[in-house]
């Protein structure tokens, strides 16, 4: 007799002991007597005789009922352990079926006789055939392989259930992480009888992934190199190496075609000098062995703005740059269409990389109010910004009527940005007006100051922040500067340091942003440098949301970290993928993090954290406080190179197809145990109602 259940024997024993004790205690609890009212004293004798029923040995007179209950509990626990008759068949195998569900498995060449039959469909057929061929004693686990390794079952001999799991699998839009999947398979198989891992795939893996496997103890690493214990066992191996020692690995291939032309890169950026125009970069590659002709179309929204015919030799990669394109809709889409003539590719088997998306923030005009004593350098620097209108007032005019001067006299609305030059007023414009300070001082400074530092030099800048992009300040001279104390709870960040003293800082609030420079423009030569107008342009771009010069798209199969400008105290956002699926994403350090699995445009929605979430199943009627979008593309040459591998070489070892499973037998007894439980229940019911056990 063997036990194959997932519950440890110690756990079963503990549960059995507790259940038995509770059952016995229930039988020895004091009886509640019924009240008898009788007219004859002679009848009291029978009632008084029941006083002895409280004795323990009298309570156990219904031992038959107690035995029934204890037997039922014991049999249920025995059934949970999955008992089988006899010892485990020595020919039985433990199998992990690794089914590739990466993007290349969406290629529609799974069966030439069936149109739109994908490699994923063929892989599922082969997996089900493998399951059907297993012997009665074989056990299998199914693992989905895409950008992550996801076990879909435990080791199971129930073939209908395994087939159902395989039927429900769908390919994703991510590359495959084969080493991660092999590591999961090795951990699951280690210590099991006759371990076998079967990879069902088209073999679209990069060379580093295929060499990241060891079949035994690796040689000692050279001195000075990084070593570790590896994902498996052994010593002296790189940390990323997967140890498959003692595990038989086989390969079952799918796919038949290799011709494919795909978009491998798509980016868009605005011009620094002309923010109303942008340029687009598209890279297309022919992954096939024959010449190809395509039409490359660029869409702004639903409008095709450029259509170009391209010809590609086998393996050729071409770059197309579209310059001086006018603004329009926020969504840009690049698309490959069939061309004309030979190599037109009317039946591209892999349409996933024929589309790519990018986002272009809507361009907004910007109005600025300067509170200054006629600083011509400051005024001249703003002239670089074409879509900008500005006015200036003196500090005295501002203090006299701040509520009036912060309104644009042309539009009647608040200015988008107010610049305070060497002045720190007590009353500042309300949000959403953005603020720039030069040399703020006193209690009304937006950032707490811990004093001045004489003749500072910029020693470090936050080059990742939009305000400091392309800025070089190491040779700028200052006579003095305030030293700020940024408060991270308010969304403060330091942008430039003198050693460890922050002298430029920024803050993101819910509806506005603030940048403060600790120095006065009158005490620096910064205004004579190219960096000065660029610093103002970067700040205004950050305020307007045009802070990215290169609006890169994200690549699926990775963890996205999305900056959420202006959001403070928001710890979770809702992400809606292109298929309409909603997931929650945590927010930390002003960035939302989630794993990207779908190609297309994603929506990120933030709600007020103080507003209660709707009850599960009910519609969400909350108004979002912010909404963002991002574009994700495949961008993987490994996945776009769809030529299937007839054989797979893993860690220097060429894998073969699995041999036929040996005939193995296993007689499961749990069904008979369940029948015994039902029989005991029937007997207990009859004896109870016959008044035998009561």
N, C-alpha and C positions, 0 to 999 in steps of 0.2 A: 504494500500500500504506500503510495506517495501522495504528497500534498502540494498542490500547485497554486493555491490561492494567494492573493496579494497581502493578506493580513498575517502578520507575524504570529507564531504560535504563542509567544509570551502574552501578546495582546488578547488573543482568544482565551487563554487560560484565565487572565485577569477578569475579562468580561463574564466568563462562565462562573467564576467564584462569586462575583458580586451579584449576578442574577440568581444563583442558588441561595445565597444568604437572604436576599430580599424576599424570595419565595417562601422560605421557611419562616421568616419573621412574620410574614402575612398570615401564616397558619397558626401562629401561637399568640397572636394578639387577643386580648380579652374579649369574650363574646358579649354583645349587648343583649340583655334579657328582655323578652317581651313581658308586658304586664298582664297578669291574669286576675280577673275578678270572678270568684266562684261563690256559690251560696252554701257549699258544704265544706266543712273543715277537712273531711277525709280526702278531698281532692288536692289539698295543699301538699300532701305527702309527695306527689309526683314532681311538683315544682321545686320543693326543697331538695329533692334528690339531685337536681342539676347543679348544685353548688360544687360538686367535685369536678365539673367540666373545665374549671380553670387550671387544673393540674396539667403540666406539660405532656405527660404521657397519655392523658385523656384526649388532649388536642390532636395528637398524632394518630388517633384511631382511624382518621380518614387518610391513612398513608397512601392508599391507592390513587387518590386525586393528586396528592403531592408528587407521587412518582410520575404520574402523567405529565404534570407541568415541568418537572425537572427534565424528563426525557425529551419533551418538545424543545425546550431551550437548548439542551445539549445537541440535538440533531440539527437545529438551525445553524449553530456555530460550526458544526462539522461540515455542513453543506457550503458555508462561506469559505472554507479552506480548499474547496475544489479537490476532493479526494479522487484518486485514480487507482485502478486495480493493478497490483504488481509494481515492480520497479520500473523506472524510466527506461524506455527503449534506447539501447546504446546507439541506434542509427538515427535517432531523432535529432533535429537541428534547431538552434536558436537563430532566427533570421531577422535582420533589420533591413527593411526595404526603403532605400533612399530614392524618392521620386523627385526629379528636378521639376520645379515649378517656376523657373526664372523666365525672364522676358522672351528669350529665344525660343522657348517652348510654345509660344503663340504663332510660330511660323506655320503656315497652312500647307504643309507638305507631309502630313502624317501618313497619308495614303493617296497615291496618285489617282486611284479610281474613285475617290470620294472628295468632292470639291469642298473647300473650307474645313476639311478634317485636319485638325492641328496636331502638332507633335505631342501636345499634352493629352489629347484624346488617345493617340497611339500609345503613349506611356501608360495611361490608365488601363488600356486593354492588356498590355504586356504584364502589368502588375497583377491584374486579376487572373491572368493565365498562370502566373507564378504562384499565386495563392491557391488556386485550384489544384495545382500539381503537388502541393505539400502533402506529406504523409500524416497519418492520424496523430502521431506523437510530436510533430513539428510545431513550433511556436513562432509567431511573427509579430514584429512591431513596424509600424509605418511612420516615416519621418518625412515631412515636407521640406524641400531644399529650395530656398530662394535667397533673399538677402539675410534671412535668419534661418535657423534650424528649428523646426517646430514638430515635436513628437505628437502624433495624432492618436496614438493608442499605446497601451502597454503590451507586453508579450501575450499574445492571444492565439488560441487555436480555433476560435469561432470564425470559420471562413465567411459566412454571410455577413457578419459584422465588419470584417476586414474589407470585404468588397464594397460595402456601403460607405465606409470611410474613404476608400479610393475614389468612388463615384463622385463624392462631394468636393473633390479637389479642383481648384482652378489656378491657372498660371497668373503670376503677378507681373508688374512692370519693373522689376528690380533684377540686377545681376544675381548670380548664385554665389553663395559663400560655401564652397565645398569643404575647406578645412574645418569650419565650424560644424558642419553636418557630420563629417567623419569623426570629429572629436566626440560629438554626442553619441554616435553609433558605437565607438570604442568603449565609452563609459558604460553604455547599456549592455554590451556583450561581454565585457571582461568578467571572467569567472563563470560563465554559462557554458553549457554543454555544446560542443561542436559549433562555435560561433561563425556566422556567415553574414556579410554585408553585401547587398546587391544594389548597385547604382543603376537606375533607369534614367537615361539622359541622352541629349544629343552631343554631349562632350564639349559644349561651349564654355571652356574654362581657360583662364589665363595660365601662362607658363609658371609664374610664381606659385599659384594654387596647386598645380600638379606636382611641383617639387617640394611642397611643404609637408611631406609624408615620410615617415621612417618605418622600416619593417623590422627593426631590432634595435639593439643598443648602439647609439651613434658613437663615433670616435671622439676622443677628448678634443675639446676646442683648443685653438692656439692661444697662447698667452695674450692677454689684452683684449680678447673678444668677449662679447656678452654671452653668457650661457645660462641655462636654467634647467629645471627638471622637465620642461615640456608639458604639453597637455596630457600626455600619458605617463608612462613610467620610464625609467632610464635616467642616466645622468649625462652631463656634458652636452646637452642638446639645446638648441635655440628654443626660446620660450614659445614660439609660434609653431613649432614642429608637432605634428600629430603622430603618436606612436601606435601603429596598427599591428604590433607584434602578436603573433598567435591567432590573428583574425583573418579568415579567408574572405577576400574581397573580389567580387565579380562585377561585370559590366554588361548591360543590355542597352544597345543603341537604338535611337529612333531618328527619323528625318531622312530626306532623300535629295534635297536641292541645296545649292550653294549660292545661286544668283541673288544678289540683293544690293540695292543702293539706298543709303540712309543718311540722314542728317546727324552729324556727330557733334556739332557745336552751333549755338545760336545765342548771340548776345546783342544788346542794344545799349547805346550811351548817348547822352546829350552833349552838345558842344559847349565848351566853357564860354566862348565869346557870344554864342547865339543860343540861348536856352530854349528858343521856340523851335529849333530844329534838332535832329538826331541822326545818327548813323547806325547801320545794322551790319553785323558780321555773321555770316553763315558759312559753315564748312560742311561739305558733302563728300562722301567717299563711296567708291564702287568696290564692294567686297567680293564680287564674282570673278569668274575667269573669262568672261566675254565682255566686249565693249558695250556700253550702255548709253542710252539717250533718255534724258528726262527734261521736263519743264519745271523750273523752280519758281514758285509763286510766293510772293510776300503779301500778306493781308494785314490791313489796319482795320480791326473790327471784322466786318463782313465784306469789306471792299478790297479788291485786289489792286495794289498800287504799283507792283512790279511783277512782270512775268518774263522769265528768261529761259531760253533753251540751252542746255548744257550737254556736253559729250564727255564721257569718262572712259579712259582705257582701263583694263583690268587692274585693280588695286590702286587706281589713281585717286588722289584726294585734291579737291579744288576748293578755293576760298572765294567767296563773293562778298564785296563790301558795297553797301548802298549808302551814299553820302547825301547830306543836305536834304533829308526827307522831312516834310512838314509834319507838325504834330496833328493829332486827331484822337481817335479812340485809344483807350489805355491798353488794350490787348493786341499784341502783334502775334501773327502766326505765320510760320514758314511751312510750305507744303510742296511735296514732290508729286508731280503728275506724270502719267505715261507720255513719252515723247512720240516722235514720228519716225518711221523707217525701221531699219534693223536695230535691234537692241532697245526697242521702245519700252519693253518691260510691262506689257499690259496685264501681266498676272504676277505682280510682285508678291512672293510668298510671305513677306514679313512687313505688314503695313504699319507696325507700331513706330518705327523710326522714320516714317515718311511725313510725320507731323512734329512740329516743335513750337513752343510757346515762349513768349517773353512779355513783360509788363512795362509800360511806359507811364509814369505818373503824369497826371494832367497838369499842364503848365498854367500857373496862376500869375497874374500881375501882382506887384508888391508895392505897397505905399509905406514910406518911412518918414518919421518926424525926428529931427535932430534937435536936442536941447543943448545948445552950445553957444559959445561967444564967437561965432563966425569963424570956424576952423576950415580954411580953404583946402587943406590936405584931406580932411575927412570928406568934404563935399566932392572933391575931385575923385577920390577913390570910389564913391558911389556911382560915378558916371560910367564905370565899367559895366555895370549891371543894366542891360538894355530895357528889360521889362520892369522898370522901377521908376516910381515918381516920388519926389521927396520935397519936404519943406523944412524950415528951421525956425526956431524961436529961441529967445534968450532965457536963461534960468529965471529971471525976474518975471517975464511974461508967462512962463509956465506956472510959477508959484502963485501968480495972481488969479489964474482961472484954469486949473488943470483939467477940469471936466470939459471945458470948451475947446482948448487948444489940441486935445488928443483926437479931435474929430477932423477928418479930412474935409476941407471946405468945398471940394469938388463933388464928392460922393455923399457927404453927410454921415459917413460911417467912420468907425474907429480906424486909426492907422493900423497896419499890420505889425509894424515894429517901431519902437521908440528907442533912440540912442541917447544916453545921458553921458555927455562929455565933461568929465571933471565936476560932476554935480551929483549929489545923492539926495533926491527930494524925499520928503516925508510921505507924500501922496504919489502913488504910482498908478498907471492905467490898469484897469481890471483885465482879467483874462477875457478873450484869447489873445490880447496884445502881447507880442514878444518883446523882450527887453535886452539891450546891450549896454553894459556899463564900462566906462573907462575911469579907473581910479575911484571906486566907491569907498566911502569912509563913513565912520560913525555908526550909530545904532540902526540906521535905516538901510544899511548895506544888505544886499540880498544874501551875502555869505558872511559868516562870522569871521572877523579878522583877529589874528593874535599878534599884531604889530607889523612894523615895517622892516624891510631888509635893505641895506644900502648897496647900490651898484651890483645888482644881481645879474647873473648870466643864465640863460636857458640851458640846462644840462640834459633834460629829458622831456619828450613830448609823447602824447598818446596818439600815435599815427593812425590808429584804427578808428578814431572818432572823426566824423564828417567835418567838423570845424577845422581840424588840423591836417586835412589831406593836402599833400604837396607843400606843406609849410616847413621852412627851415629857418629857425630863429637862433641858432647857436652863436652867430656873430653879431647879433643885435645888442646895442648898448642901452642901458637904463640907468637913470640916476637913483631911483628907489622904487620899491613896489610893496604893496600890501601882501601879507601872507594869509591865504584863506584856510579855513578849516571846513572842508566839505562834509556835509551830513548825508550819509548814504540812505538814511530813512526817508529823506525828502527827494531822492533821486539825483543827488549831487555826484559829479565826477570831476576829477582834476585833469586838466588838459596839458599843462606845462608846469615843470618843476625847476626850481633853483636848488640843486642837490635834493633835499627832501621837502622843500617848502613849496607848496602849490601857489602859483601866482596867476594862473589862468584857470577858471572853473566854469562849469556849465551845469544846468539843472533842467530836467524834464518834469513838467507838471501835466495834469490831465489835459489841459487845453492850451498850454503855451510853453515856451522854452526861454531860458535865460542864459546869457553868456556874460561873464564879468572878467575884465582885465585889471589886474591889481595895480598897474602903472598908469601914469598920466601921459597923454600923447605929447605934452609939452616937454617932457623930460626923457625922450627917447628918439633915436634916429630911425625907428621902425617905419615912419611915414615916408622915408626916402627909399625904402626897399620894395621890391616887387611883392614881397610877402604880405604887405599891408592891404592893398585892394583885394588880393586873393583871400586873405583872412576874413574880410567883410563879406565877400561873395560866398564863401563857404558857410558863414554863419547864416546869411539870408537864405541860402539854399536849404540848410538844415531846418530853418524855421518853416519854409514852404513845403518841405517834404521832398525837395529835389536834391538830396544830399549825396546821391550815388552817381558818380561819373560813369561807371560801368555797371549797368543794371543786370548783373549776372543771374541766370536762371539756376535753379537747384537741380541736382542729379538724384534720381530715385535710388533707393537702396542704401541711403545714408540717413543719419539723424540730422534733421534740420534745426538750426538755431536762428530764430527769427526775431530781430530787434523790434520792440514795440514802443516806439517813440511816444512820450507823453503819458504813459500809463504808470501809475504808482499805486501800490497796495493791491494790485490785481495778481492773484496767485494761480489762476487757471483761465484758459480760453477754450473756445469751441472751434474745432477745425472741421471744415466740410470739404471732403475730397471731390475730385471731378465726377465721381460716380454718385455723389450725394450722401455718402456715408459720413456720419458725425462721430467724432472722437474728442475726448478731453485731453488737453495738453497742459502740463505744468509750466509755470512762469517763474524764472529765477534770474536775478540780476538784470531785469528788464528784457529778457529774451524768452520766447516760447520755444519749447523743445518737443519735437515729435518725429517719428520715423516715417519717411516718405515712401509710399508704395505705389502711387498712381501717377501716370503722366497726365499733365494738363494743369489747369488753373485751380488752385486751392483758395478757399476763403477762411480767414481767421477772424472770429468774432469775440469781442470782449464785453462782458456785462458788468454792471455795478456789483462789486462783491458784497455790498450790504443788502442787495435785493434778493429775497429768497428764491431759490431755484424751483421750477415747477415740479409737481409730483410726477414720478415715473409713469410714462404712458400718456400724459396729458401734453397738449401743445405748449410750446414755449412762447409766451406773449410778452416777454421782457423786451424793452428797447435797448439795443446795444449802445455802449458808450464809445465804441471805436470798432472799425472794421478794416482789415488789411487783406491784401491778395498776394499770392506768390505763384510763380510758374515753375513747374518741374518737368524735366525732360529725361529721356533715357540716357543719352550721351555716353553710351558704352560701346566702344569698338569691339569688345569681346562678345557682347550679345548680338551686335549687328553682323558680326562675321558668323553667319549661320551655317556654314559648311559643316555637316555632321561628321563626327569622328567614328569611323568604323571600328577602331580599337582605341582604348584609352590607356595611356602609360602614366602610372601614378607612382611617384617616388622612384623612378627608374624601373618599375615592374609593369609589364604589359598585362592588363586584365583580360580575362577570358569570360565567355558567357557561362552562367551557372550550369552545373551538371544536373541531370534529373535527380529528384529527391528519392532517397531510398524508401522502400515500403516500411512504414513504422506504424505501430498500433498503440492506441491508448483508449482504455475504457473508462469513461468518466462515471463516477458513482453519485454525484450530487443530485441527479434527477431521482435516483432511487431513495436517497435520503429525504428529499422533499415529499415523495410519495408516502414514506413512513411517517413523516410529520402529519400529513393529512389524515392518515389512518388513525394515529393517536388522538388527533382532535375529534374525529368521529366517535371513537370509543369513549373518550372523556365526556362528550356531549350526551351520549346514550346513558352512561352510568350516572351522570348527574341528574338527568330528568327521570331516571328510574329510582332515584332516591337511594342509590347504592353507596355513593361517596359523600353524602351529606347527612 
